Amino acid sequence: MDALREISIDGFAGVLFLTELGTAPQLQWVAVADLRIDERYQRQIGSRGRMQIRRIAERFRWSRFAPIIVAPIEGGLFAVIDGQHRSHAAKLRGVKQVPCMVVPVDTAEQAEAFVEINTRQLNVKPAAIHRSKVLSGDAEAVAVQKVCDQAGVRMVDNLTMKTMKRGDTLSVAAVYKARELYGDEVLTSALESIVKAGEGNIGLLRANVITAYCSVFHNDPGWREDDRLLDVLDEFDLQSAFQRMQVSTVHTGAARWRELADELTFYLRRRLPKVAA
């Protein structure tokens, strides 16, 4: 018994509690057939997720199985907030019921709970977190999504370059950062100029490209207000410019995206000279 210690909160004085406790959950066994995955905030199961499900199923023991966090929804069903991989593994193993912590919350709070739980997990993709924040009503995420919708941009995860489509981007953090630095109007123009020019520059909605375009349109706002901009950018070979930026020699402390910004600026000064600053 000497190795057993009590739960102690000594040394935690001054903790600031930021939330209410909310409605107390109920612990109950729920049929796996009654579980549902809400794709508005839950992530897709990719190759790594399938491997994880396989591993859980192969080594399934109740002593290793944490309760699934769910919320009751219409039709006597339950939306999985946390534990979709465990739920799939249980079904793969042939388990009919799983222990669940049932929390009576609406969809927005389900998404908020998903964000709070999964931001501490390194394997959750930024796009999934973004979608969850949008559904939960997070003001910043909603504003970012509004810009993306206007520009025809979609935050994605678990995609390869071969499967990406026009407007798809993995650079979630870069979009958030660009909005913070340059604002909605500049970011919208930058994203539109990449996505709506030429064949859509598929696969080039990357951090350095987004930042370069934002910088150019921030420094010379007349270009983004010019009706001829997209027609002119149809002839700008962004793929080649991106490759040149990638292999260019960058001095210590310099940002690589500035190479692309300089090339884009030089191009626009030749093609749209009347509005250049």
Phi and psi in degrees as a GROMACS rama.xvg file:
@    title "Ramachandran Plot"
@    xaxis  label "Phi"
@    yaxis  label "Psi"
@TYPE xy
-63.1401  -24.1041  ASP-2
-82.6713  -5.45571  ALA-3
-97.1995  128.299  LEU-4
-122.544  153.689  ARG-5
-76.1677  164.865  GLU-6
-73.1731  117.371  ILE-7
-119.611  138.975  SER-8
-115.061  23.2656  ILE-9
-61.7276  137.634  ASP-10
88.6703  8.60661  GLY-11
-111.975  27.5384  PHE-12
-65.0924  145.484  ALA-13
84.4925  11.4192  GLY-14
-68.1524  132.582  VAL-15
-98.9609  115.909  LEU-16
-85.2344  119.952  PHE-17
-95.4303  -12.7343  LEU-18
-133.772  160.275  THR-19
-79.2695  159.643  GLU-20
-68.0151  -30.9052  LEU-21
79.5977  179.761  GLY-22
-67.888  133.466  THR-23
-64.0774  136.652  ALA-24
-76.9244  164.575  PRO-25
-114.008  142.697  GLN-26
-99.2373  123.793  LEU-27
-154.798  161.073  GLN-28
-87.2997  130.528  TRP-29
-122.977  138.85  VAL-30
-66.372  134.393  ALA-31
-58.2235  -33.2616  VAL-32
-65.2553  -17.6957  ALA-33
-96.8625  1.01867  ASP-34
-85.3057  143.285  LEU-35
-133.8  147.16  ARG-36
-105.855  117.027  ILE-37
-85.8034  105.982  ASP-38
-73.0798  -4.87488  GLU-39
-69.9267  -25.9416  ARG-40
-131.012  -19.4835  TYR-41
-80.0184  148.831  GLN-42
-80.713  154.554  ARG-43
-72.0141  152.628  GLN-44
-91.1526  111.182  ILE-45
-93.8592  -163.895  GLY-46
-63.7979  -40.5887  SER-47
-65.6713  -38.707  ARG-48
-64.145  -39.5421  GLY-49
-65.5048  -37.5757  ARG-50
-63.8473  -40.8064  MET-51
-63.6942  -43.5299  GLN-52
-60.3889  -43.6236  ILE-53
-60.7578  -43.8256  ARG-54
-63.5582  -42.6842  ARG-55
-62.9088  -43.9366  ILE-56
-64.8605  -41.1518  ALA-57
-64.657  -32.6099  GLU-58
-112.01  23.2459  ARG-59
-61.6244  123.855  PHE-60
-146.518  143.71  ARG-61
-62.7485  -29.3959  TRP-62
-67.1648  -14.1866  SER-63
-109.335  3.63978  ARG-64
-103.219  109.079  PHE-65
-79.2303  144.22  ALA-66
-56.825  145.282  PRO-67
-80.3619  136.873  ILE-68
-93.659  121.249  ILE-69
-133.834  164.188  VAL-70
-127.234  136.117  ALA-71
-67.227  138.42  PRO-72
-131.132  179.523  ILE-73
-59.7691  151.512  GLU-74
80.4439  15.9755  GLY-75
72.9028  18.9493  GLY-76
-100.034  174.853  LEU-77
-136.799  127.868  PHE-78
-85.6257  129.606  ALA-79
-79.5132  118.495  VAL-80
-87.68  -46.0736  ILE-81
-142.117  127.87  ASP-82
119.416  23.0569  GLY-83
-66.566  -31.8521  GLN-84
-67.7934  -41.6845  HIS-85
-64.6503  -36.6808  ARG-86
-65.5188  -43.6968  SER-87
-64.2999  -40.3901  HIS-88
-64.5084  -39.1877  ALA-89
-61.5968  -43.1748  ALA-90
-65.9235  -40.3156  LYS-91
-61.2979  -35.0252  LEU-92
-78.7902  -11.3814  ARG-93
93.411  10.0057  GLY-94
-74.2545  132.725  VAL-95
-92.2898  -30.4724  LYS-96
-133.391  146.742  GLN-97
-129.896  150.252  VAL-98
-72.235  134.649  PRO-99
-132.746  147.326  CYS-100
-98.9583  108.491  MET-101
-92.4833  116.755  VAL-102
-114.376  117.541  VAL-103
-78.9928  85.0181  PRO-104
-129.9  157.083  VAL-105
-79.61  178.604  ASP-106
-61.4728  -40.8273  THR-107
-61.161  -42.7645  ALA-108
-74.0615  -28.0758  GLU-109
-59.6821  -47.9043  GLN-110
-64.2899  -39.9396  ALA-111
-63.8229  -40.142  GLU-112
-65.3269  -40.186  ALA-113
-58.1554  -45.3268  PHE-114
-60.8366  -49.4137  VAL-115
-61.2661  -41.5109  GLU-116
-70.7261  -43.2368  ILE-117
-91.8042  -13.2504  ASN-118
-67  -15.6017  THR-119
-87.85  -1.95943  ARG-120
-107.774  126.455  GLN-121
-70.0865  -20.7148  LEU-122
-87.8845  1.2572  ASN-123
-85.381  126.038  VAL-124
-72.2022  144.104  LYS-125
-56.4028  -34.7682  PRO-126
-63.5707  -37.4802  ALA-127
-66.8782  -41.6061  ALA-128
-62.7511  -42.5325  ILE-129
-59.5291  -48.6696  HIS-130
-60.4074  -39.2927  ARG-131
-66.0964  -40.7475  SER-132
-64.8909  -38.1129  LYS-133
-61.7308  -46.7157  VAL-134
-66.5539  -30.7319  LEU-135
-79.5752  -8.7698  SER-136
90.7255  13.9372  GLY-137
-57.9947  124.839  ASP-138
-60.7413  -44.5455  ALA-139
-65.0029  -45.2146  GLU-140
-63.7963  -40.3181  ALA-141
-62.6118  -41.2233  VAL-142
-65.5626  -41.8734  ALA-143
-62.7597  -42.5298  VAL-144
-63.9446  -36.5114  GLN-145
-61.5176  -42.9035  LYS-146
-62.6119  -46.0201  VAL-147
-61.7415  -42.7526  CYS-148
-61.4523  -42.191  ASP-149
-66.3015  -35.2352  GLN-150
-88.5423  -9.32234  ALA-151
79.2026  34.8015  GLY-152
-109.993  141.963  VAL-153
-128.058  124.821  ARG-154
-73.5084  125.687  MET-155
-130.24  163.395  VAL-156
-143.707  164.582  ASP-157
59.6651  29.2792  ASN-158
-112.635  148.392  LEU-159
-99.3638  168.44  THR-160
-58.8525  -32.0963  MET-161
-71.8115  -26.0092  LYS-162
-100.489  -3.66672  THR-163
-72.6411  148.614  MET-164
-117.699  173.609  LYS-165
-54.6382  128.523  ARG-166
91.0366  -8.35602  GLY-167
-75.9076  138.241  ASP-168
-142.222  142.438  THR-169
-96.9595  -9.27627  LEU-170
-87.8092  62.8727  SER-171
-63.2329  -47.8094  VAL-172
-61.1036  -36.8782  ALA-173
-65.5639  -37.9672  ALA-174
-65.6948  -44.9609  VAL-175
-60.335  -45.1833  TYR-176
-65.7457  -40.7246  LYS-177
-64.4412  -39.0155  ALA-178
-64.7177  -39.3299  ARG-179
-63.8395  -39.556  GLU-180
-81.9606  -38.6681  LEU-181
-116.139  -14.9133  TYR-182
91.3283  170.128  GLY-183
-64.8147  -45.1998  ASP-184
-65.3977  -46.303  GLU-185
-64.5255  -44.8112  VAL-186
-62.4617  -43.1893  LEU-187
-59.7024  -46.8112  THR-188
-61.7426  -40.9426  SER-189
-64.1938  -47.2866  ALA-190
-64.6093  -43.4478  LEU-191
-61.3704  -39.1042  GLU-192
-67.6528  -25.0724  SER-193
-84.1573  -47.6535  ILE-194
-76.8406  -36.5739  VAL-195
-96.5847  0.820419  LYS-196
-95.4758  145.66  ALA-197
56.7353  -132.109  GLY-198
-92.7088  12.9799  GLU-199
100.085  -4.53627  GLY-200
49.4976  49.6635  ASN-201
-58.9778  132.245  ILE-202
85.4364  -1.4272  GLY-203
-105.897  7.64649  LEU-204
-80.1745  67.6513  LEU-205
-107.424  166.27  ARG-206
-56.5565  -49.6989  ALA-207
-64.4516  -36.5006  ASN-208
-69.205  -47.773  VAL-209
-58.8004  -45.1674  ILE-210
-65.2679  -41.2755  THR-211
-61.8285  -47.0894  ALA-212
-64.1844  -41.6873  TYR-213
-61.5102  -42.6625  CYS-214
-61.6864  -44.2426  SER-215
-62.1904  -46.4193  VAL-216
-76.2097  -21.8847  PHE-217
-72.1662  -42.0947  HIS-218
-74.4076  -31.5747  ASN-219
-129.463  76.3137  ASP-220
-60.7633  -21.7884  PRO-221
-61.1931  -32.7654  GLY-222
-64.8733  -43.0955  TRP-223
-72.9161  -14.2563  ARG-224
-95.2976  -3.78991  GLU-225
-84.0416  128.08  ASP-226
-64.0583  -19.1592  ASP-227
-87.089  -3.99758  ARG-228
-55.8711  -52.9881  LEU-229
-64.2534  -36.6314  LEU-230
-62.8392  -41.9406  ASP-231
-66.4215  -40.4628  VAL-232
-72.7437  -15.8985  LEU-233
-57.4278  -28.4988  ASP-234
-99.7399  1.88505  GLU-235
-86.7092  119.231  PHE-236
-82.7864  86.4338  ASP-237
-66.0157  -35.8546  LEU-238
-59.681  -45.8697  GLN-239
-67.8922  -40.4273  SER-240
-63.3791  -38.1757  ALA-241
-64.2896  -42.6737  PHE-242
-64.36  -39.6922  GLN-243
-63.2279  -39.8244  ARG-244
-62.629  -40.6949  MET-245
-62.9777  -34.4237  GLN-246
-100.917  -0.11455  VAL-247
-71.7306  153.495  SER-248
-82.7659  122.248  THR-249
-115.423  127.076  VAL-250
-67.3687  152.883  HIS-251
-56.2813  128.107  THR-252
90.6518  -10.3407  GLY-253
-87.8454  151.914  ALA-254
-90.8267  130.638  ALA-255
-63.5382  -33.2594  ARG-256
-62.7695  -21.1069  TRP-257
-65.519  -27.3988  ARG-258
-61.0141  -45.4223  GLU-259
-68.9276  -40.1199  LEU-260
-60.6827  -40.1734  ALA-261
-65.9299  -41.5211  ASP-262
-67.0484  -40.5346  GLU-263
-65.8303  -40.7441  LEU-264
-61.5474  -45.4011  THR-265
-60.7681  -41.4399  PHE-266
-64.1782  -46.9796  TYR-267
-69.5221  -30.7453  LEU-268
-66.2439  -29.5828  ARG-269
-80.1431  -38.2133  ARG-270
-88.532  -29.1819  ARG-271
-128.563  59.4098  LEU-272
-65.6384  -27.9224  PRO-273
-69.0294  -24.7289  LYS-274
-106.172  1.50139  VAL-275
-67.7591  145.76  ALA-276
